[in-house]
Amino acid sequence: MKLYEISDNYINYLKRDPKLLHVYVNKDEQHKKRKYIGLVVSNIANNKNKFFIPFCSPKNKDFIVINGEKVIRNDSPIVVRIKVFSKKTHKYILKGSLQLGTMIPCPDSELKEYRIKNEQDIKYRNLVSLQMKFIKKNIKTILKKASLVYNQKINERNFKTMPKYLPYIIDFAYAIERCNEYISKKD
């Protein structure tokens, strides 16, 4: 299992499409040089495409306040929160999340393997190492959830009562078409 960076060109190509508004973008004016790192998985629900599941840094929406204390939310079907237990505080600390609802099909040409050991920023290297340790420990759950989300979105027309999160998930079938189009334009 490996982590990858995905090219900005490919992300920008997808983002220009009004039907792919939910493609996750991790760059803004303040973070122009931020790496776009994620987990690449294949055979999601027997689909032959590779999918890039982006890492996301912790956000306020990842927490709720219970009895005046800020607590990490439970995972949802579309978000796996990367939690690490702190021996110092005896509590879980949120180190990021995997955004399953924004996973995208990705061509090999737009992926570059991310090697943790080559990371120059030691603080960031340690963070990604912790994230990877969590992923390895929870890979079966991550793959099961990714397949579930994929199948739900592909079959959303068959739902009598649609899960509330489905409208916020990338249209995987359409994204695959766009991915194939991108590949054919590059050839």
C-alpha positions as CSV (number, residue, x, y, z in Angstrom):
1,M,0.0,0.0,0.0
2,K,1.4,3.3,-1.1
3,L,0.7,7.0,-0.9
4,Y,0.7,9.2,-3.9
5,E,0.7,12.8,-5.0
6,I,-1.7,13.7,-7.8
7,S,-1.0,16.3,-10.3
8,D,-2.5,19.8,-10.1
9,N,-3.2,19.7,-13.8
10,Y,-5.5,16.7,-13.4
11,I,-7.3,18.2,-10.4
12,N,-7.8,21.5,-12.3
13,Y,-9.1,19.6,-15.3
14,L,-11.7,17.9,-13.2
15,K,-12.6,21.0,-11.2
16,R,-13.3,23.0,-14.4
17,D,-16.3,20.6,-15.0
18,P,-19.4,22.0,-13.4
19,K,-20.7,18.4,-12.8
20,L,-17.6,17.7,-10.6
21,L,-18.0,20.4,-8.0
22,H,-17.2,18.0,-5.2
23,V,-13.6,17.3,-6.3
24,Y,-11.6,18.2,-3.2
25,V,-9.1,21.0,-3.6
26,N,-6.4,21.4,-1.0
27,K,-4.8,24.6,-2.3
28,D,-5.7,28.2,-1.7
29,E,-3.8,31.4,-1.7
30,Q,-2.2,30.6,1.6
31,H,-1.3,27.0,0.7
32,K,-0.2,27.1,-3.0
33,K,2.7,24.7,-2.5
34,R,0.8,22.1,-0.4
35,K,1.2,18.6,-1.6
36,Y,-2.0,16.8,-2.8
37,I,-1.5,13.4,-1.0
38,G,-3.8,10.5,-0.9
39,L,-4.3,6.8,-0.8
40,V,-4.7,5.1,-4.2
41,V,-6.9,2.0,-4.2
42,S,-8.1,-0.3,-6.9
43,N,-10.9,-2.8,-7.3
44,I,-13.4,-0.6,-5.5
45,A,-16.7,-2.6,-5.9
46,N,-15.0,-4.6,-8.7
47,N,-14.3,-1.5,-10.7
48,K,-11.1,-1.7,-12.7
49,N,-10.2,1.9,-12.1
50,K,-7.7,3.2,-9.6
51,F,-9.2,5.8,-7.2
52,F,-7.4,8.5,-5.3
53,I,-8.8,9.1,-1.8
54,P,-7.5,12.5,-0.7
55,F,-6.1,13.3,2.8
56,C,-7.7,16.2,4.5
57,S,-6.3,18.1,7.5
58,P,-8.5,18.4,10.5
59,K,-11.3,21.0,10.2
60,N,-13.8,22.4,12.8
61,K,-16.5,20.3,11.2
62,D,-14.6,17.2,12.4
63,F,-15.5,18.0,16.0
64,I,-18.6,18.5,18.2
65,V,-18.9,20.0,21.7
66,I,-20.2,17.6,24.3
67,N,-20.6,19.0,27.9
68,G,-18.3,21.9,27.0
69,E,-15.6,19.6,25.7
70,K,-14.4,19.5,22.0
71,V,-14.7,15.9,20.9
72,I,-13.8,14.2,17.6
73,R,-16.9,13.2,15.6
74,N,-17.5,9.6,14.8
75,D,-16.7,8.5,11.3
76,S,-19.5,8.8,8.7
77,P,-20.0,6.6,5.6
78,I,-18.0,9.2,3.6
79,V,-15.3,10.2,6.0
80,V,-12.8,8.1,7.9
81,R,-11.2,10.2,10.6
82,I,-7.5,9.4,11.3
83,K,-7.2,9.3,15.1
84,V,-4.1,8.5,17.1
85,F,-4.2,7.7,20.8
86,S,-2.0,10.0,22.9
87,K,-0.4,8.3,25.9
88,K,0.2,11.8,27.3
89,T,-3.4,12.9,27.4
90,H,-5.1,9.5,27.3
91,K,-7.3,10.8,24.5
92,Y,-7.5,10.4,20.7
93,I,-6.0,13.2,18.6
94,L,-7.3,13.8,15.1
95,K,-4.5,13.8,12.6
96,G,-6.6,14.2,9.4
97,S,-9.2,12.3,7.5
98,L,-9.8,10.3,4.3
99,Q,-12.6,11.8,2.2
100,L,-14.3,8.9,0.6
101,G,-17.0,11.0,-0.9
102,T,-14.4,12.9,-2.9
103,M,-12.4,10.0,-4.2
104,I,-11.6,10.3,-7.9
105,P,-10.6,7.9,-10.6
106,C,-7.0,8.6,-11.5
107,P,-4.8,7.9,-14.4
108,D,-1.3,6.4,-13.6
109,S,0.3,9.3,-15.6
110,E,-1.0,11.8,-13.0
111,L,0.3,10.0,-10.0
112,K,3.7,10.3,-8.3
113,E,4.6,8.0,-5.5
114,Y,5.0,9.9,-2.2
115,R,7.9,8.5,-0.2
116,I,7.6,9.4,3.5
117,K,11.3,8.9,4.1
118,N,12.1,11.5,1.5
119,E,10.0,14.2,3.1
120,Q,12.2,17.1,4.2
121,D,9.8,18.6,6.7
122,I,10.3,16.4,9.7
123,K,7.1,17.5,11.4
124,Y,5.1,16.7,8.2
125,R,7.0,13.4,7.8
126,N,6.0,12.4,11.3
127,L,2.4,13.3,10.7
128,V,2.2,11.3,7.4
129,S,3.9,8.4,9.1
130,L,1.2,8.4,11.8
131,Q,-1.5,8.6,9.2
132,M,-0.1,5.7,7.2
133,K,0.2,3.6,10.4
134,F,-3.6,4.2,11.0
135,I,-4.4,3.4,7.3
136,K,-2.5,0.1,7.4
137,K,-4.3,-0.9,10.6
138,N,-7.7,0.1,9.2
139,I,-7.4,-0.7,5.5
140,K,-10.2,-3.4,5.5
141,T,-12.6,-0.9,6.9
142,I,-11.5,1.9,4.5
143,L,-11.9,-0.4,1.5
144,K,-15.3,-1.6,2.7
145,K,-16.6,1.9,3.2
146,A,-15.1,3.1,-0.2
147,S,-17.0,0.2,-1.9
148,L,-20.2,1.0,-0.1
149,V,-20.0,4.7,-1.0
150,Y,-19.2,3.9,-4.6
151,N,-22.1,1.4,-4.9
152,Q,-24.5,3.8,-3.3
153,K,-23.6,6.6,-5.7
154,I,-23.6,4.4,-8.8
155,N,-27.1,3.0,-7.8
156,E,-28.6,6.1,-6.3
157,R,-31.6,6.1,-8.6
158,N,-32.7,2.8,-7.0
159,F,-33.1,4.3,-3.5
160,K,-36.6,5.0,-2.3
161,T,-35.1,7.0,0.5
162,M,-31.6,8.3,-0.4
163,P,-29.0,8.8,2.3
164,K,-28.6,12.5,3.0
165,Y,-24.9,12.5,2.0
166,L,-25.3,11.1,-1.5
167,P,-25.8,14.5,-3.2
168,Y,-22.5,15.6,-1.9
169,I,-20.5,12.7,-3.3
170,I,-18.7,12.9,-6.6
171,D,-20.6,11.3,-9.5
172,F,-18.2,8.4,-9.9
173,A,-19.6,7.2,-13.3
174,Y,-19.2,10.6,-14.8
175,A,-15.8,11.1,-13.2
176,I,-14.6,7.9,-14.8
177,E,-15.8,9.2,-18.2
178,R,-13.8,12.4,-17.6
179,C,-10.8,10.4,-16.5
180,N,-10.9,8.3,-19.7
181,E,-11.3,11.5,-21.7
182,Y,-8.3,13.0,-20.1
183,I,-6.2,9.9,-20.8
184,S,-7.3,9.9,-24.5
185,K,-6.4,13.6,-24.9
186,K,-2.9,12.9,-23.5
187,D,-2.2,10.0,-25.9
